[in-house]
Amino acid sequence: MAVDRKYERDIDLVLAEEFAVSDTFATWFLNQTRFAGKEARVVDVYVSRADTTGESDLVVVLEETGGNNRFALLIEDKIDAPLQPERAQRYRRRAQREIARGDYGEFEIVLCSPEIYREMQPKAASFDCFVSYEAISTFLKNAEASPRGIYRSNFIASAASKSVNTWMKIDDETTNTFWGQHTTSRHASFRFWKCENAMSRKIRPGYHSARGTCQRGPCGPTCL
């Protein structure tokens, strides 16, 4: 079964499963980070973990073998959408809160994306570590030469082959003024509507009659 359109949430779930069930994958991924060489096991995997500072796509908590020292990988998945301002910094703020709460003692912020995404997005450099989809795909293919391994490898590889979306939101004062004036004019144009007792016409709340009657009273900008 082919899945033509891949979303970042799809990648989150594939990676979460690999961390949860495959010690081999967890060890390989760990060796791409500053924690390379540590012997550790995965103790928790969180998908879309959020607080008031935003959301972490994946939080993987590991514990060193033979001790109680815990550390975490906070992973941002990107296929082609631009990184939002201060994205990596918000990850760090969340990690510091989780350290203060006692969830773990150290962390690293990891960006997972196609290789070309890192080249096209300057903000990618603000993350502590980068692991490409291409590298993940290659590992999965070599680690499990089965239909399952090949499928998952191709799944990640096909997400990596998408073109990067380089759009960026620009706040333009002229455009904002135009749409603000358009909205004001639209509301003013409907002030001539005649309103009457809605109950006498049995009009349901929130619905308008052809004559401009509304259950909530005189029709105006709030009813449109």
PEGIHU-V622114 format. One record per residue. N is the residue number from 1. PSI is psi in radians with two decimals (none if undefined). Layout:
{{N:PSI} {N:PSI}}
This chain:
{{1:2.19} {2:2.48} {3:1.78} {4:-0.80} {5:2.04} {6:2.41} {7:2.76} {8:-0.60} {9:-0.62} {10:-0.76} {11:-0.69} {12:-0.83} {13:-0.64} {14:-0.83} {15:-0.70} {16:-0.75} {17:-0.74} {18:-0.76} {19:-0.67} {20:-0.57} {21:-0.25} {22:1.83} {23:-0.57} {24:-0.79} {25:-0.78} {26:-0.74} {27:-0.77} {28:-0.82} {29:-0.75} {30:-0.62} {31:-0.10} {32:-0.10} {33:-3.11} {34:-0.20} {35:0.25} {36:2.39} {37:-0.29} {38:2.40} {39:2.04} {40:2.80} {41:2.63} {42:2.25} {43:-0.42} {44:2.50} {45:2.13} {46:2.35} {47:2.28} {48:0.92} {49:2.16} {50:2.69} {51:-2.84} {52:-0.26} {53:-0.14} {54:-2.66} {55:2.41} {56:2.22} {57:-0.87} {58:2.41} {59:2.05} {60:2.04} {61:2.24} {62:2.73} {63:2.29} {64:2.47} {65:2.33} {66:0.25} {67:-3.07} {68:0.32} {69:2.07} {70:2.53} {71:2.93} {72:2.60} {73:2.11} {74:2.03} {75:2.23} {76:2.16} {77:2.30} {78:2.30} {79:-1.00} {80:-0.19} {81:2.48} {82:2.65} {83:2.36} {84:2.73} {85:2.40} {86:0.51} {87:-0.87} {88:-0.66} {89:-0.63} {90:-0.62} {91:-0.76} {92:-0.68} {93:-0.72} {94:-0.73} {95:-0.72} {96:-0.66} {97:-0.71} {98:-0.56} {99:-0.79} {100:-0.52} {101:-0.23} {102:0.26} {103:-0.61} {104:3.05} {105:-0.38} {106:2.88} {107:2.91} {108:2.45} {109:2.15} {110:2.32} {111:2.20} {112:2.20} {113:3.02} {114:2.63} {115:-0.70} {116:-0.43} {117:-0.77} {118:-0.64} {119:-0.55} {120:-0.29} {121:1.80} {122:-0.57} {123:-0.23} {124:-0.48} {125:-0.22} {126:-0.16} {127:2.71} {128:-0.53} {129:2.67} {130:2.29} {131:2.08} {132:2.68} {133:-0.62} {134:-0.73} {135:-0.70} {136:-0.79} {137:-0.79} {138:-0.74} {139:-0.83} {140:-0.68} {141:-0.73} {142:-0.50} {143:-0.50} {144:1.66} {145:1.11} {146:2.90} {147:-0.66} {148:-0.86} {149:-0.73} {150:-0.73} {151:-0.84} {152:-0.62} {153:-0.81} {154:-0.58} {155:-0.85} {156:-0.72} {157:-0.67} {158:-0.53} {159:-0.60} {160:-0.36} {161:-0.09} {162:2.64} {163:2.53} {164:2.32} {165:2.01} {166:0.26} {167:2.67} {168:2.33} {169:2.25} {170:2.18} {171:1.87} {172:2.10} {173:-0.68} {174:-0.78} {175:-0.74} {176:-0.71} {177:-0.76} {178:-0.89} {179:-0.54} {180:-0.76} {181:-0.64} {182:-0.76} {183:-0.75} {184:-0.77} {185:-0.70} {186:-0.76} {187:-0.71} {188:-0.56} {189:-0.36} {190:0.15} {191:-0.23} {192:-0.14} {193:2.38} {194:2.28} {195:2.53} {196:-3.09} {197:2.00} {198:-0.57} {199:-0.56} {200:-0.36} {201:0.04} {202:0.85} {203:2.31} {204:2.59} {205:2.33} {206:0.00} {207:2.61} {208:2.48} {209:2.99} {210:-0.38} {211:0.04} {212:0.40} {213:2.48} {214:2.49} {215:-0.49} {216:0.03} {217:-2.77} {218:2.30} {219:2.46} {220:-2.85} {221:-0.55} {222:-0.28} {223:-0.19} {224:none}}
